[in-house]
Amino acid sequence: MIPAVRRALTNAIGIVVALGVFALIWDVTLKVMDVNPYVGKTPVDVWHYLFGSGSVLGETSSANRDRLLSLLWVTLGHASLGFVIGVTLSMLVAVVFTLVKPVEFMFMPLAMLMRTVPLMATAPVIYLVFGGGKVTAALIVTVVVFFPVLVNVTLGFNSVSPQALDVIHVNGGNAWTVMRKVAIPTALPHILASLRISVPAAITGAMLYEWLFTYVGLGAGIVSATTQSNFTEVWAIVAVITVAAVALYAIAAIAEAAILSWAGISTQDRPA
């Protein structure tokens, strides 16, 4: 079997197993904690809400599914916009840090500090400055993505071996030559790993923006369903966004493994 196909099948099986374990833990936790069935809905309740033949609160499962999928596309749109901006900016800043070491020395501690600031503290400030809309959504997701990617990619750029640097310098290469010929290939596992772990983080940032500031997307859907005491929809939204995040993470992992294989880098050497 082709390695890429085998890897894809392995990831698909892993997704199914992970979601099965998640559903089992979900069901057992509700029973152990003795949560009121009116509030705590089981995976079976959610399945019936999305795929059952009857109706819940006068709406069919098809209507429920269509509504949540439309909200999901909005959330993924917000997450994608911030993800692209955050990754692009972090890559550019990481290149500057690597080429101009004094800049890294001055600003990397600040980046590390900003990485520890809770998003709940920065999101309201962003909203107050920029108001609602896609700009605020993109900025909140960008903040989530930017600092982890910046730190990891900069670490990758700085992991170039001294021997490789000596070869470049002996042959008359400059810092930009080092970046193109050595640093970027060396940092490729760090770059791809950063992209992989940023996918669910971007979705989390988008959900937070929608939950706090808008009336659209799955984040706002949770607020709306809660105010209407439609707790089955709340749990269904959690299930939908969890499945979407796991699936996108798996797709990113498959793409990462394929790229590393094409580049001749062992997947065992990639960052976690």
matplotlib code that plots the C-alpha trace (Angstrom):
import matplotlib.pyplot as plt

x = [0.0, 1.2, 2.6, 0.5, -2.7, -1.7, -1.1, -4.4, -6.2, -4.4, -5.4, -9.0, -9.1, -7.5, -10.3, -13.0, -11.4, -10.8, -14.4, -15.7, -13.6, -14.8, -18.5, -17.9, -16.3, -19.0, -21.8, -20.0, -19.3, -22.9, -24.0, -21.2, -21.9, -25.7, -26.4, -30.0, -31.1, -32.9, -29.5, -27.0, -27.6, -26.0, -24.4, -27.5, -29.6, -27.3, -27.4, -31.2, -31.2, -29.0, -29.9, -33.1, -36.3, -38.5, -38.5, -37.2, -39.0, -41.0, -37.9, -36.7, -33.2, -32.6, -33.5, -31.3, -28.4, -28.7, -28.8, -25.7, -23.8, -24.5, -23.3, -20.2, -19.3, -19.4, -17.2, -14.7, -14.7, -13.7, -11.1, -9.6, -9.2, -7.4, -5.3, -3.9, -3.2, -1.6, 0.6, 1.7, 2.6, 4.4, 6.5, 7.5, 8.4, 10.3, 12.4, 13.2, 14.1, 16.5, 18.1, 18.4, 19.4, 19.1, 15.5, 14.9, 16.8, 14.6, 11.2, 11.2, 10.8, 7.7, 6.3, 6.8, 5.0, 2.1, 1.8, 0.8, -1.9, -5.4, -7.4, -10.4, -8.3, -7.3, -10.5, -12.6, -9.8, -9.7, -13.5, -13.4, -10.8, -12.1, -15.7, -17.5, -17.1, -14.6, -11.7, -12.2, -12.8, -9.5, -7.5, -8.7, -7.9, -4.6, -3.6, -4.3, -2.2, 0.5, 2.6, 2.8, 3.8, 6.3, 8.1, 8.1, 9.2, 11.9, 13.2, 13.3, 15.2, 17.7, 18.3, 20.6, 23.8, 27.1, 28.6, 26.0, 26.6, 30.3, 29.8, 27.6, 30.0, 33.0, 31.3, 30.6, 27.0, 25.2, 22.4, 19.8, 21.6, 21.5, 17.8, 17.0, 19.4, 19.5, 17.2, 13.9, 14.6, 15.8, 12.7, 10.2, 9.2, 8.7, 6.7, 4.4, 3.9, 3.0, 0.4, -1.0, -1.5, -2.8, -5.8, -7.9, -6.6, -7.9, -11.4, -11.3, -10.5, -13.3, -15.8, -14.8, -15.3, -18.8, -19.7, -18.8, -19.5, -21.8, -25.1, -23.6, -21.5, -21.5, -20.2, -23.3, -25.4, -24.5, -25.7, -28.9, -29.7, -28.9, -31.2, -34.0, -33.2, -32.5, -29.8, -29.8, -28.6, -25.9, -24.5, -24.9, -22.9, -20.1, -20.2, -20.1, -17.2, -15.3, -15.7, -14.7, -11.6, -10.5, -11.0, -9.1, -6.3, -6.1, -6.0, -3.2, -1.3, -1.7, -0.5, 2.4, 3.5, 3.2, 5.3, 8.0, 8.1, 8.5, 11.3, 13.0, 12.5, 11.4, 8.1, 9.6, 11.8, 9.0, 8.1, 5.0]
y = [0.0, 3.5, 5.1, 8.2, 6.1, 3.9, 7.1, 8.5, 5.3, 5.2, 8.8, 8.0, 5.1, 7.2, 9.9, 7.3, 5.7, 9.2, 10.3, 7.0, 7.4, 11.0, 9.9, 7.2, 9.6, 12.1, 9.6, 8.1, 11.6, 12.6, 9.4, 9.6, 13.3, 12.6, 15.6, 16.4, 14.9, 18.2, 19.9, 17.2, 15.5, 12.2, 11.3, 9.4, 12.5, 14.5, 11.8, 11.8, 15.6, 15.6, 12.3, 11.0, 10.4, 12.4, 16.0, 18.0, 21.1, 21.0, 20.9, 17.9, 16.6, 17.7, 21.3, 21.1, 19.7, 22.4, 25.2, 23.9, 23.4, 26.9, 28.2, 26.0, 27.5, 31.0, 29.9, 28.2, 31.4, 33.5, 30.9, 30.6, 34.4, 34.8, 31.7, 32.9, 36.3, 35.0, 32.4, 34.9, 37.6, 35.2, 33.7, 37.2, 38.3, 35.0, 35.7, 39.2, 37.8, 35.4, 37.8, 40.7, 39.2, 42.4, 42.6, 39.1, 39.8, 42.9, 41.5, 37.8, 38.1, 40.3, 37.7, 35.0, 37.2, 38.0, 34.3, 33.8, 36.6, 35.0, 35.6, 36.7, 39.6, 40.8, 40.1, 42.9, 45.4, 44.4, 44.7, 48.2, 49.4, 47.8, 47.2, 44.2, 42.5, 40.4, 42.6, 41.9, 38.2, 38.0, 39.9, 37.7, 34.5, 36.1, 36.7, 33.0, 31.8, 34.4, 33.9, 30.1, 29.9, 32.8, 31.1, 27.6, 28.8, 31.1, 28.1, 26.1, 28.8, 29.0, 25.2, 25.3, 23.4, 25.4, 23.2, 24.2, 27.9, 27.4, 25.9, 28.8, 31.4, 29.8, 29.9, 33.6, 33.3, 35.9, 35.8, 35.7, 32.7, 30.9, 31.6, 30.3, 27.4, 26.0, 27.7, 27.2, 23.5, 22.9, 24.6, 22.8, 20.3, 23.2, 25.2, 22.3, 21.3, 24.9, 25.0, 21.7, 22.8, 26.2, 24.7, 23.9, 27.0, 29.2, 27.5, 28.2, 31.9, 32.2, 30.6, 33.0, 36.0, 34.8, 33.9, 37.3, 39.8, 38.5, 36.8, 34.5, 31.3, 28.4, 30.5, 32.7, 29.6, 28.4, 31.6, 31.6, 27.9, 28.5, 31.4, 29.3, 26.4, 24.2, 22.3, 19.5, 22.1, 23.3, 19.8, 19.3, 22.4, 21.1, 17.8, 19.4, 21.8, 18.9, 16.7, 19.5, 20.4, 16.8, 16.3, 19.4, 18.6, 15.1, 16.6, 19.0, 16.0, 14.0, 17.0, 17.5, 13.9, 14.0, 17.1, 15.8, 12.5, 14.4, 16.5, 13.3, 14.1, 11.4, 11.9, 10.6, 13.7, 16.2, 18.3, 17.1]
z = [0.0, -0.8, 2.4, 2.0, 1.7, 4.6, 6.7, 5.7, 6.7, 10.0, 10.8, 9.8, 12.1, 14.8, 14.4, 14.7, 17.8, 19.4, 18.8, 20.2, 23.4, 23.6, 23.4, 26.0, 28.4, 27.8, 28.5, 31.6, 33.0, 32.9, 34.7, 37.3, 38.0, 38.0, 35.8, 35.3, 32.0, 31.1, 31.0, 30.3, 27.0, 26.0, 22.7, 21.8, 22.4, 20.1, 17.5, 17.5, 17.3, 14.2, 12.5, 14.1, 12.2, 14.6, 15.7, 18.6, 19.7, 16.5, 14.2, 12.2, 12.4, 8.8, 9.7, 12.8, 10.8, 8.1, 10.7, 12.5, 9.3, 8.2, 11.5, 11.2, 7.9, 9.4, 12.3, 9.9, 7.8, 10.8, 11.9, 8.4, 8.0, 11.3, 10.7, 7.4, 8.8, 12.0, 10.3, 7.6, 10.2, 12.5, 9.7, 8.5, 12.1, 12.7, 9.5, 10.8, 14.2, 12.6, 10.2, 12.7, 16.0, 18.1, 17.2, 18.4, 21.6, 22.3, 21.3, 21.8, 25.6, 24.9, 22.6, 25.2, 27.8, 25.4, 24.8, 28.5, 28.5, 28.5, 25.4, 27.5, 28.6, 25.2, 23.2, 24.8, 24.1, 20.5, 20.3, 21.9, 19.4, 16.2, 16.9, 15.6, 12.2, 10.4, 11.3, 15.0, 14.4, 12.3, 15.0, 17.9, 15.9, 14.8, 18.5, 19.2, 16.3, 16.1, 19.3, 19.4, 15.7, 16.1, 19.0, 17.4, 14.0, 15.4, 17.4, 14.2, 12.3, 15.2, 15.2, 12.2, 12.9, 13.2, 10.5, 8.0, 8.9, 8.4, 4.9, 3.8, 5.1, 3.6, 0.2, 0.6, 1.6, 3.7, 6.3, 3.6, 2.0, 5.3, 5.6, 2.1, 1.9, 5.4, 8.0, 6.2, 5.3, 8.9, 10.4, 8.1, 10.8, 13.3, 10.7, 9.9, 13.5, 14.3, 11.6, 12.8, 16.4, 15.4, 13.5, 16.6, 18.3, 15.5, 15.8, 19.5, 18.9, 16.4, 18.8, 21.5, 19.3, 18.2, 21.8, 23.1, 20.4, 17.6, 16.7, 14.1, 14.1, 16.4, 19.3, 19.1, 18.5, 22.0, 23.6, 21.6, 22.4, 26.1, 26.4, 24.8, 27.1, 24.0, 25.7, 23.1, 20.6, 22.9, 23.2, 19.5, 18.8, 21.1, 19.2, 15.8, 16.5, 18.2, 15.2, 12.9, 14.9, 15.1, 11.4, 10.4, 12.8, 11.2, 7.7, 8.8, 10.2, 7.0, 4.9, 7.4, 7.1, 3.3, 3.0, 5.4, 3.5, 0.2, 1.8, 3.1, 6.8, 9.1, 10.8, 14.0, 14.2, 13.9, 16.9, 18.9]

ax = plt.figure().add_subplot(projection="3d")
ax.plot(x, y, z, "-o")
ax.set_aspect("equal")
plt.show()
